[in-house]
Amino acid sequence: MVGTEETRLVVLRGNSASGKSSVAAGLRERFGRGLALVGQDNLRRIVLRERDRPGAANIGLIDLTARYALDAGFHVVVEGILHSDHYGDMLAALRADHRGPTHCYYLDVPFGETVARHATKPISDDVSETRLREWYRERDLLPGGIETVIGDASALHETVDRIMLDTGLAHLPALER
């Protein structure tokens, strides 16, 4: 078992440019200290510099990092594309082992909007529309209907507000760390 009955685990998934990192940053800003961000891009691309593939080392590193932070008393947001066929088993085990509430969200953005949002990102010159199409998976939901789907009509502040309320983070004090 991992974490405590008080720790919150939030999983944010969705295609590239769906707003996952912005929502995670908004949650941290609103909550304050005591909320750990476990970002797939950071661990996979920056720390390990590896490609996204089944069985890759970043899957275990994401799991270990989330577990460590939960055990240290942090609330945790795991965010990334996190394709269900690569990361689903790890996320299922993490959810099953977490003692506290776990909330999963899928940010559902159509491909056309993905392309438009991607054009505003710093990596837009490095990642083509063709590459985006290869990565894009329409409604790549985890099995069991465990994810709340949030569409592109939800503004960033609305999504952050909703998750803060759904998870109970809005009513918990930030930690003094």
Secondary structure, 3 states (H helix, E strand, C coil): CECCCCCCEEEEEECCCCCHHHHHHHHHHHHCCCEEEEEHHHHHHHHHCCCCCCCCHHHHHHHHHHHHHHHCCCEEEEEECCCHHHHHHHHHHHHHHECCCEEEEEEECCHHHHHHHHCCCHHHHCCCHHHHHHHCCCCCCCCCCCEEEEECCCCHHHHHHHHHHHHCHHHCCCCCC
